[in-house]
Amino acid sequence: MIVLYWLFWVAVLLLMYNYIFYPLILYLYQKRHRNRLYPRPWSEWPPVTLIISAFNEAAVMGKKLQNSIELDYPAEKLEILVVSDASTDGTDEIVQRWMEQDERIRLIRMPERRGKTAGLNRAVPQARGEIIIFSDANAMYEKTAVQELVRYFSDARVGYVVGKAVYLEENTSPASFSENIYWKYELWIKQLESDFHSVVGGDGAIYAIRRSLFDPLQADDINDFVNPLQIVAKGYRGIFNPNAVCYEYAASEFMKEYWRKRRIVNRSWRAFKRYVKLFDLQKQWQFLFLLFSHKVIRWFNWVLLIIVYVTTILINLWDDAPLFRIMLILEGLFVIFSVIGFWFDRKKRPIPIVFYLPYYYHLINLAALAGIVDDLRGKKYVKWDHVRVDH
C-alpha cells in the first residue's frame, strides 16, 4: 500500500509540475534575477534570407510570396528562397512567375521528395543572408515580423529568435479551438523560458538563426528542435519575441492533430537522444532544466496518467480511503467524458466543450507516447503532408 500511495502522489505531482509548478518556478526566478535580454539598435540592418519550405503548396504560394515581398524590411537586404520538395501541383511554376517580377525570389527544387530537413540542408549554404529565417508556405507574416526577429541579433549572445505563431480557427472546429487554447498556454511558457535562459525549440513557421551557427542535419532531424539544441550547446541563447507574429490555420480535425503530434514527438525524442550529449551539465544546467521540464517529462504524461488511474483503482480495492473514492469518481468522469468526446469525433458530430477538452488532453498525450513507441519500433518520420485545409 505504501508503494501504491507513493506511485500515485509522485505521478500526480509530476503531472501538476508540467503545467503548474514548472511555469511558477520560472516566474518566481525571473522576479528575482531579471535575466531577460533586450534588443540593441542596429546601425545598419543585416542581410536576411527568408527560407520558405514547400511541398505542393500551390493553393497558398502566391499569397505567401505576396506577403513576403511586402514585409517591412530594406528590400536590398531581403532574399526570399523557396525550397520545393519535388512539388507536383504547380508550386514551382507559381514561384517562377514571381521570380520574373522580383529578383529577390529564388527557387531551389529538390529532384526527389526527401523531406523538409534535406531541403534546408541544401538551401542554407546557398543563402546570402547573415540571418536565416525559416518559414512555412501557409504562415503569413505581419509586416514588421522580420524586423522583430532580426533586432535581437544585435546582441552577440543571441543565437536564435522565435516568433509568435497565431493559430486561426478552421471553422471554429473543436480540434482547432483546443489547439488554440493549448498554444496560448505554450506561448506564455515560451516567454518565461526566454527570460530564464532560452526558449526550448523553435517554430517551423517563424524562427531565425545566425547562418554561421547552422550545422547540417540528419534526414530524420526536426529542424526547429535540433537547430536550437545545437546553438545553445555552443553557448548562445534563444529568445522569444511575441512581437514577431505570423498567422496560420490549426488542424481542423482531432486525428490530424494526433498524427502531427505523434510525428513531432517521434522526431524530437530521437533528436533528444542524439544531441543531449552536446551539453555540459555544469555550464548549461539552466537549459537542460528547461528541456527536461518542458519536453521530456511531458512526453511521458500518458504513462503518468496510467499510473494515476491504476493506483487509484488498486487503493480503492485494498484500502478504505475516502479521498481516493472521490478521486476514483473524478478520474472516472474524466475518462468517460474523453470517451464520449471520441465517440462524437468518430461520428463527425459537434463535440460539447465538456467532452472535447478531456478528449483532446488524452489524445495529445497518447500521441506523444505513441511517437516514442514508434522510435522503439525503429520507425522514422522524414516527410509527410500538411494537416491543414488550404486557404
C-alpha positions in Angstrom: 0.0 0.0 0.0 2.9 2.4 0.8 4.3 1.8 -2.7 0.9 2.5 -4.3 0.5 5.7 -2.4 4.0 6.8 -3.4 3.4 6.0 -7.0 0.1 7.8 -7.1 1.4 11.0 -5.5 4.7 11.1 -7.5 2.7 10.7 -10.7 0.2 13.4 -9.7 2.9 15.8 -8.7 4.8 15.3 -12.0 1.6 15.9 -13.9 1.0 19.1 -11.9 4.7 20.0 -12.3 4.3 20.0 -16.1 1.6 22.6 -16.2 1.6 24.5 -12.8 4.9 24.2 -10.8 7.3 24.5 -13.7 5.9 27.8 -15.0 5.6 29.0 -11.4 9.3 28.3 -10.8 10.3 30.2 -13.9 8.0 33.2 -13.0 9.4 33.4 -9.5 13.0 33.1 -10.7 12.6 35.9 -13.2 11.2 38.1 -10.5 14.4 37.8 -8.5 17.1 37.6 -11.2 15.8 39.7 -14.1 17.6 37.7 -16.8 15.6 39.0 -19.8 17.6 40.2 -22.8 16.6 43.4 -24.6 17.4 44.3 -28.2 20.0 46.9 -29.1 19.6 49.2 -32.1 21.3 48.2 -35.3 23.5 50.8 -37.0 22.6 49.1 -40.3 20.1 46.2 -40.8 22.0 42.9 -41.7 21.2 40.9 -44.9 18.5 38.3 -44.3 17.3 35.2 -46.2 13.7 34.1 -45.7 13.6 30.3 -46.5 10.1 29.1 -47.3 9.7 25.3 -47.2 7.1 24.0 -49.6 5.6 20.7 -50.8 2.5 21.0 -53.1 1.6 24.5 -51.8 0.1 25.9 -55.0 -3.1 26.9 -53.1 -1.1 29.3 -50.8 2.2 30.0 -52.5 1.1 33.1 -54.4 -0.3 34.6 -51.3 2.8 33.7 -49.3 5.1 35.4 -51.9 2.9 38.5 -52.0 3.1 38.6 -48.2 6.9 38.2 -48.3 7.7 41.0 -50.7 5.5 43.4 -48.7 7.5 42.8 -45.5 8.8 46.0 -43.9 12.5 45.4 -44.3 15.0 47.0 -46.6 14.4 45.4 -50.0 18.1 45.2 -50.9 18.7 43.3 -47.6 16.0 40.7 -48.0 16.3 37.5 -50.1 13.4 35.1 -50.5 14.4 31.5 -51.1 11.7 28.9 -51.8 12.7 25.2 -51.3 10.3 23.0 -53.2 10.4 19.3 -52.1 9.7 18.0 -55.6 6.3 19.6 -55.7 3.9 18.2 -58.3 0.9 20.6 -58.2 2.3 23.7 -59.9 4.0 25.2 -56.9 7.3 25.6 -58.8 5.6 27.3 -61.7 4.0 29.9 -59.4 7.4 30.7 -57.9 9.0 31.0 -61.3 6.3 33.5 -62.4 7.0 35.6 -59.2 10.8 35.4 -59.9 10.2 37.3 -63.2 8.6 40.1 -61.1 11.0 40.3 -58.2 14.7 39.4 -58.5 14.9 38.8 -54.7 13.0 35.5 -55.1 14.8 32.3 -55.9 13.7 28.7 -56.3 15.5 25.6 -55.2 13.8 22.4 -56.4 14.7 19.1 -54.8 14.9 16.5 -57.6 13.1 13.9 -55.5 11.0 14.2 -52.4 13.3 13.9 -49.3 11.5 15.9 -46.7 11.9 19.4 -45.2 15.2 18.8 -43.4 17.0 17.7 -46.6 15.7 20.8 -48.3 17.1 23.1 -45.6 20.5 21.3 -45.7 20.7 22.2 -49.3 19.2 25.7 -49.0 21.1 27.2 -46.1 24.6 27.0 -47.7 23.2 28.9 -50.7 21.6 31.6 -48.7 23.2 35.1 -48.9 21.9 36.5 -45.6 23.7 36.6 -42.3 20.4 35.9 -40.6 18.3 32.9 -41.8 14.5 33.0 -41.2 12.6 29.7 -41.6 9.0 29.7 -42.6 6.2 27.5 -44.0 4.2 28.4 -47.1 1.0 28.8 -45.1 2.4 31.1 -42.4 1.5 34.7 -43.2 3.8 37.3 -41.5 2.8 40.7 -40.1 4.7 43.4 -42.0 7.2 44.0 -39.1 7.8 40.4 -38.3 11.3 40.2 -40.0 12.4 43.4 -38.2 11.2 42.0 -34.9 13.1 38.7 -35.4 16.3 40.4 -36.5 16.5 43.2 -33.9 17.6 40.8 -31.1 20.7 39.6 -33.1 22.4 42.9 -32.3 23.2 41.1 -29.1 26.1 38.8 -29.7 24.8 36.3 -27.1 21.7 35.6 -29.1 21.8 32.6 -31.5 18.2 32.2 -32.4 14.9 34.1 -32.1 11.5 32.5 -32.2 8.4 34.4 -33.2 4.7 34.1 -32.2 2.5 31.9 -34.4 -1.1 32.7 -34.0 -3.4 29.9 -34.9 -6.6 30.8 -36.7 -9.6 28.5 -36.1 -10.7 26.4 -39.0 -14.5 26.8 -39.0 -14.2 27.1 -35.2 -13.9 23.3 -35.0 -13.3 21.7 -31.6 -9.9 20.5 -32.7 -8.7 23.9 -33.7 -10.3 25.5 -30.7 -8.5 23.0 -28.4 -5.2 23.5 -30.2 -5.6 27.3 -29.8 -6.1 27.1 -26.1 -3.1 24.8 -25.7 -1.0 27.1 -27.9 -1.8 30.2 -26.0 -0.5 28.4 -22.9 2.6 27.4 -24.8 3.3 31.0 -25.8 3.3 32.0 -22.2 5.8 29.3 -21.3 8.0 30.4 -24.2 8.2 33.9 -22.7 9.1 32.5 -19.3 11.8 30.2 -20.7 13.2 33.0 -22.8 13.5 35.2 -19.7 15.1 32.3 -17.7 17.7 31.3 -20.4 16.4 30.2 -23.8 13.1 29.2 -25.3 13.1 25.4 -25.8 12.8 24.8 -29.5 11.9 27.0 -32.4 8.7 27.2 -34.5 8.9 26.0 -38.1 6.5 28.8 -39.1 8.6 31.6 -37.8 12.1 31.5 -36.3 15.5 32.9 -37.2 19.1 31.8 -36.6 22.6 33.1 -37.4 23.7 31.4 -40.6 27.1 30.8 -39.1 25.5 28.6 -36.4 23.7 26.2 -38.8 25.0 22.7 -38.8 23.9 20.1 -41.3 21.1 18.0 -40.1 20.4 14.3 -40.3 17.4 13.3 -42.5 15.1 12.4 -39.6 16.1 15.5 -37.5 13.3 18.0 -36.8 15.0 21.3 -37.7 13.1 23.7 -35.4 14.0 21.5 -32.4 17.5 20.4 -33.4 18.8 23.9 -34.5 18.1 25.4 -31.1 19.8 22.4 -29.3 22.9 22.8 -31.4 23.0 26.6 -30.9 22.5 26.6 -27.2 25.2 23.8 -26.9 27.6 26.3 -28.4 26.9 28.8 -25.7 24.3 31.1 -27.2 20.8 31.9 -26.0 17.4 31.6 -27.8 14.9 34.5 -27.4 11.1 34.5 -27.8 9.8 37.7 -29.3 6.0 37.9 -29.2 6.0 41.0 -31.4 7.2 38.9 -34.4 3.8 37.5 -35.5 2.6 35.2 -38.2 -0.8 33.6 -38.8 -1.7 30.1 -39.8 -4.6 27.7 -39.5 -4.7 24.9 -36.9 -5.6 21.4 -37.8 -9.3 21.1 -38.4 -9.7 17.5 -37.1 -8.6 15.8 -33.9 -7.0 12.9 -35.6 -5.0 15.1 -37.9 -3.6 16.9 -34.8 -2.9 13.5 -33.3 -0.8 12.4 -36.2 1.0 15.7 -36.3 1.9 15.5 -32.6 2.9 11.8 -33.0 5.4 12.6 -35.8 6.8 15.7 -33.9 7.5 13.8 -30.7 9.0 10.9 -32.6 11.5 13.1 -34.3 12.0 15.3 -31.2 12.7 12.2 -29.0 15.2 10.9 -31.5 16.9 14.3 -31.5 17.0 14.5 -27.7 18.8 11.2 -27.5 21.2 12.2 -30.3 22.1 15.7 -29.2 21.8 15.8 -25.4 25.4 14.6 -25.1 26.5 18.0 -26.6 25.6 19.8 -23.3 27.8 20.4 -20.3 25.7 19.9 -17.2 27.7 22.4 -15.1 27.7 25.2 -17.7 24.3 24.6 -19.2 22.2 23.3 -16.4 19.6 26.1 -16.9 18.7 25.0 -20.4 18.8 21.3 -19.5 16.4 22.1 -16.7 14.1 23.7 -19.3 14.5 20.9 -21.7 13.6 18.1 -19.3 10.8 20.1 -17.6 9.1 21.3 -20.8 9.6 18.4 -23.2 11.0 15.2 -21.7 8.7 14.8 -18.7 5.6 15.9 -20.8 6.3 13.3 -23.4 5.6 10.6 -20.8 2.4 12.2 -19.4 0.4 9.2 -20.7 2.5 6.9 -18.6 1.9 9.1 -15.6 -1.9 9.1 -16.3 -2.0 5.3 -16.4 -0.1 5.2 -13.1 -2.6 7.5 -11.5 -5.6 5.6 -12.8 -4.3 2.1 -11.9 -3.1 3.1 -8.4 -6.4 4.8 -7.7 -8.3 1.6 -8.6 -6.0 -0.6 -6.5 -6.0 1.7 -3.5 -9.8 1.7 -3.5 -9.8 -2.1 -3.8 -7.4 -2.7 -0.9 -7.9 0.2 1.4 -10.7 2.3 2.9 -9.6 5.8 1.8 -12.5 8.3 1.3 -10.2 10.7 -0.6 -9.4 8.1 -3.1 -13.1 7.2 -3.6 -13.6 10.8 -4.6 -10.5 10.6 -6.8 -11.9 7.5 -8.5 -15.2 9.2 -9.3 -13.4 12.3 -10.7 -11.0 10.3 -12.8 -13.8 8.0 -14.0 -15.8 11.1 -15.2 -12.7 12.5 -16.9 -12.1 9.2 -18.8 -15.8 8.8 -19.6 -16.1 12.4 -20.9 -13.0 11.7 -23.1 -14.5 8.5 -24.5 -17.8 10.4 -25.3 -15.7 13.1 -27.0 -14.0 10.3 -29.1 -17.4 9.0 -30.0 -18.6 12.4 -31.1 -15.4 12.8 -33.1 -15.8 9.4 -34.9 -19.4 10.2 -35.8 -18.3 13.6 -37.2 -20.7 15.4 -34.8 -20.1 18.7 -33.0 -18.5 17.9 -29.6 -19.6 19.8 -26.5 -16.8 21.5 -24.7 -17.2 19.4 -21.6 -16.2 16.4 -23.6 -13.7 17.6 -26.2 -11.2 19.1 -23.7 -10.7 15.8 -21.8 -10.6 14.0 -25.2 -8.0 16.4 -26.5 -5.9 16.1 -23.4 -5.9 12.3 -23.6 -5.4 12.2 -27.3 -2.4 14.5 -27.4 -0.6 12.8 -24.5 -1.3 9.4 -26.2 0.2 10.8 -29.4 3.4 11.7 -27.6 3.8 8.2 -26.1 3.0 6.7 -29.5 5.7 8.7 -31.1 8.3 7.3 -28.6 7.0 3.8 -29.1 7.4 4.3 -32.9 11.1 5.1 -32.2 11.5 1.9 -30.2 10.0 0.0 -33.1 12.5 1.7 -35.4 10.0 3.9 -37.3 11.2 7.3 -38.5 9.2 10.1 -39.9 11.1 12.1 -42.6 8.4 13.5 -44.8 4.6 13.9 -44.7 1.7 16.0 -46.0 0.4 19.0 -44.0 -2.6 18.6 -41.8 -4.4 21.8 -42.6 -7.1 22.8 -45.1 -5.7 25.1 -47.7 -6.8 28.8 -47.7 
